[in-house]
């Protein structure tokens, strides 16, 4: 019989089938918490430090005190991987406000809940999509503004993204693209967006409400190292339709091309040369121990 995966909850390990939290946890009741999705490649936890930095920045913004130091959290993640004997995996690290009552007041939640879920490596998009490209639609749902429940904080409140994903599903496309409240391109429902025009690699700024993605940031540096001009600025839908190339980035998505948006073919309708090169280089660097933290 295959050994059941172990889930970390508040310092203890539970079999996946027995991993439970209270129905009074404010993460469940109100989406009151934060999370990180992290990848492990050949025993290297890709950009673990950067993910933890963002996690602690998110909790600082929502005034949630994590009961572990960054060093202790690092060890908890590595220990969970070791106990599950996984060298290639997806990690979901979650911190909620914790158990409280049915009221909103976070002061009623004395102890945060820390959860680390480990699963074998997931592939959201298969080889065919990565070769031929995704289809997308611009969503009627606007990305939450930076003065609202901004996605600069990677919170458990993902209703904004779920509504856009529902729209993508009903439209029969792979992904939805958000605009901000001014009408500028922001990001996808769960990934950052880039366009290529005349060999310039352009991505929206976080002032649109986009997440400062870990993969996004690494791809920007990677493109610069490969000699491309990288620009962070507002992008209009018209520019996106007329780009030479468009691609998404994300922890789970990695780097994936887009061939069509709102029935407009992007470029020549195929994965472009800049996107292809970035995909190849990204696939190479994720296995570099210098790009992350070794399990042991």
ABEGO torsion letter per residue (X at the ends): XBBBBBBBBGGBBBBAAABBBBAABAAAAAGBEBBBBBBBBGGBBBGAAAAAAAAAAAAAAAGBBBABBAAAAAAAAAAAAAAAGBABBBBBBBBBAEBBBABABAAABABBBBBBBBBBBBBABBAAAAAAEBBBBBBABBBBBAABBBAABBBABAAAAAAAAAAAAAAGBABBBBBBAAGBBABBAABBBBBBBGGBBBBBBAAAGBBBBAAAAAAAAAAAAAGBBBBBBBBBAAAAAABABBBBBBAAAEBBBBABBGGBBBEAGBBBAAAAAAAAAAAAAAABAAABBBAX
